[in-house]
Structure formats: structure tokens, C-alpha cells
Amino acid sequence: MSVQRQVKPRGLAANFSSLLTAQLWHRGCLGISAILVAHTFGRDGLGRLLAGISFVFMFWPLIDAGLAELFIRDVAGHREPLPAYARQVIRLKNWLTLVSFLAIWAVAEAYTPMRDDLSLIACLALVLIMESYTTLLRSIFRIQERMHKEAILLAIDGSLKLAVVWFVIWTPGFSDPLLAIAIGWLAAGLLSWGLAAWSVRAWWPWRQVTTSSGVGTWFALLQRSLPLVMVFSLSLMNLRVAIVFLGVLSGHADAGNFGAGERLLEAIQVLPLALAYVLLPVSARLANSMEELRTLTRRVLGWLIGGALIVAWGLVVWGGWLLRLVFGSAFQQAASLMGVLGWIAVPLFLKPVMEKILCGIHQQGMVWRAYLIVSFANALALSIVVPAAGLFGATSCVLVAELASATILAVGLWWSLRQEQVVHALPQGAGAFVQVETQ
């Protein structure tokens, strides 16, 4: 007896439009949240919150371990037994959650600049952990290529987080409003997880599934998943590391200025991110039809390059005015950086799509190695440049790093798509880890 409900995938355009709309709403809610924090608590308040978020995000490889993307790619590309595989992944994730939280706590306790915000960091760590569980549950809809359902859950999550910020700002009496926001986000994350779990309950009939267990099984999963989480984590590491370095070496005000610009960049990245999420299962499905994948890639990147140049030019010309309008006159210094920061939009537009196509055809090793080298060089440059050149120096370092990353990915994608056969079918895949009972 089959344990999976059969569903008909929606088209690429339908999935993209649904996810884009939800991403716009979700990012809009988070952007408005940042604006409210900036106007209420100033550059120092925004810088403190973003520095905490960026610090916790550096542990994402341990929290997520790439299991969500491995789950999508294996089930979409190789038709693995979804419920059994999901249960094995969840068991491994539970242990990773415990280890990652303890690691974040230990590092924050040992690192003097973060010790004063230990409660905030611990709460933000729990928020990120809950987000990783919810993302794994929502990935069911990406596998089925029915992303309108994921879009609904994503929109609800963004609305809940914005409601928390609004409530804390308009409710006096909190001794630490930023900690109150983090606690509220954790409550919102628990509710989002509950909604996601209820939505996918039909596809996880646990009683019909038995799984093999053991360290060897989990080690085999981690061997395949870690390259994927390295890709995701390192793709945004240049921006996150810059905020951390500015917060520690230059002060929360500079971190807040850079964070305001970074929030603007993340807002315009909604379109390529939504497209990238749609393309991961599609590229996994087309991995053995290279001509069709080449045609799709040329068409998508052609439109993205044109759009990226238009958006970057718009940010360079009007980005400063937009920052002052949105965040207020206190962020004048951030507005003056948009002449440099705006051009980062070009690689940020192209990287998500290129990396997801490469991951879909099992070329993630090329991506994470390139990102790791560039991120290490960027961190080294920031440690030297920030004390000497401050905010402008950090922005210049990030621009160079992002352009270098995008160039390497473009060359790697061109080389990979020239091959007639990139993916070699896994002999057993995820099915090696599970046995599905039948009646």
C-alpha cells in the first residue's frame, strides 16, 4: 500500500507567482519590522538586534545541516519514499538542534562583546531553530511543486512577526523591548510550526513507516547534506559577517547603518529567491535532460541579468533617498553608501538561481568551495579594513566579495551545462536508510 498521496504538480509560472507574492509579503513584513525598530530604538537598537541575528545565523550550518534541501532534491529527483525519509531526517535534526543551541550559548558566553546580550542571543537562536523545523515541513510542498500552499504559510509567518514588533512598540513597560520582540518571535515561530505540521499531516503517516537507525545512517545523511547547507549559509555570509565585524570593531551605530542598507538589498532579492526555490526541484527533475535544462537556464538568466542591472542602477540613483524616507534622517550615513551598496544587487540577483541549479544537478561542491574561499578572504579583509576605513571600507569589501562569488558561479554553471550527463543516479539514495511497510 502506498504511503504517499499523489498530487499533480503545478506549472513553473504558477509556482513562481505564488511564492513570489508570499516572499514579497513576508519580506515586506520583516522590512517594516526593521523600520519600526529603527524609528523607535534608533541605530543602536537596530544594530544590536541585527548583530544578534547575524551572530546566530553564523551557526546555521549546524542548525539546518542542509537537510531540507537534501530532502527536496532526493525526493523530487529520485522519487525516494518521502514519509520514511522524513522521519529519519527529523531524528537526526533533533540531535543537531540540541548540539547547535549549546554551541551558540557557549560561544556567546565565551565572547565578551556578546556576553551582555546572552539572553537575546539565546532567544534568537531558538527562533532560528524553530524556523529550520518549519522550513523542513514546508519543503513537502516544494517537492510536490505545489508552492501556493507554502506561500500561504509563509505569509502567515511574516504577518505574525510584524504583529509582535507592533505589539511590543505600542505596549509600554518592557524592561528590554528587543528581548521582548525576540520572545514574541519565538511564540510566532511555534505557531507557524504548528500550522505547517498540520498542513502536511496527510503526507507523513508515521504508523506505516519503520526506519533503520544508528550513527552510520546519520553520518551518511550528513555527508550528503553538509555541502548543501554550506552553500546556503555561505551565500549570505559576506553580508552577515560585515554586520558582526562592524558591531564589534566599529560599534552598533555603524552596524545599524550597514544593516539598514542590507535590509533594502534583501527586500529586492525576493524575486530571484522565489525563482531559485522553484528551480531547485525542477533542475533535479531535469538533471538527465541537459538540453532542456540548458534552454531553461539561458532564458531565466537572460531576464535576470537585465533586471539586476536596472535594479542596481535604481538603487544607486534613488537608494539613498529611499533609505532616508524609510528609516529616517538618522540613517544619513547609510544613505550615502548606496552608490557602492547598490551595485551589490547585481550578484545578489544572480547567485541564488545559479546556485540552486548547480545544487539540483549535484554540483554543490563547486559552489560551497567557491563561497568558502571568498568568504574567508572577505572576513580577513574586513578585519583589516573596518578599523581603518569603517563603514565605507566594509561596504567595498562586500561588493568585491559578492562580484567574485557570482563570477565563479557563472563560470561553473557554464562548464556544468556543457556536459551531456552531469548527474549519475545514486545507487540507493535515501531509500538505503529506510524501509517502508506494505500491506
Buried (B, 14 or more C-beta within 10 A) or exposed (E): EEBBEEBEBBEBEBBBBBBBBBBBBBBBBBBBBBBBBBBBBBBEBBBBBBBBBBBBBBBBBBBBBBBBBBBBBBBBBBBBBBBBBBBBBBBBBEEBBEEBBEBBBEBBEEEEEBEEBBEBBBBBBBBBBBBBBBBBBBBBBBBBBBBBBBBBBBBBBBBBBBBBBBEBBEEEEEEEBBBBBBBBBBEBBBBBBEBBEEBBEEBBEBEBBEBEEEEEBBEBBBEBBBBBBBBBBBBBBBBBBBBBBBBBBBBBBBBBBBBBBBBBBBBBBBBBBBBBBBBBBBBBBBBBEBEEBEEBBEEBBEEBBEBBBEBBBBBBEEBBEBBBEBBBEBBEBBBBBBBBBBBBBBBBBBBBBBBBBBBBBBBBBBBBBBBBBBBBBBBEBBBEBBEEBBBBBBBBBBBBBBBBBBBBBBEBBEEBBEEEEBBEEBEEBBBEBBEBEEE
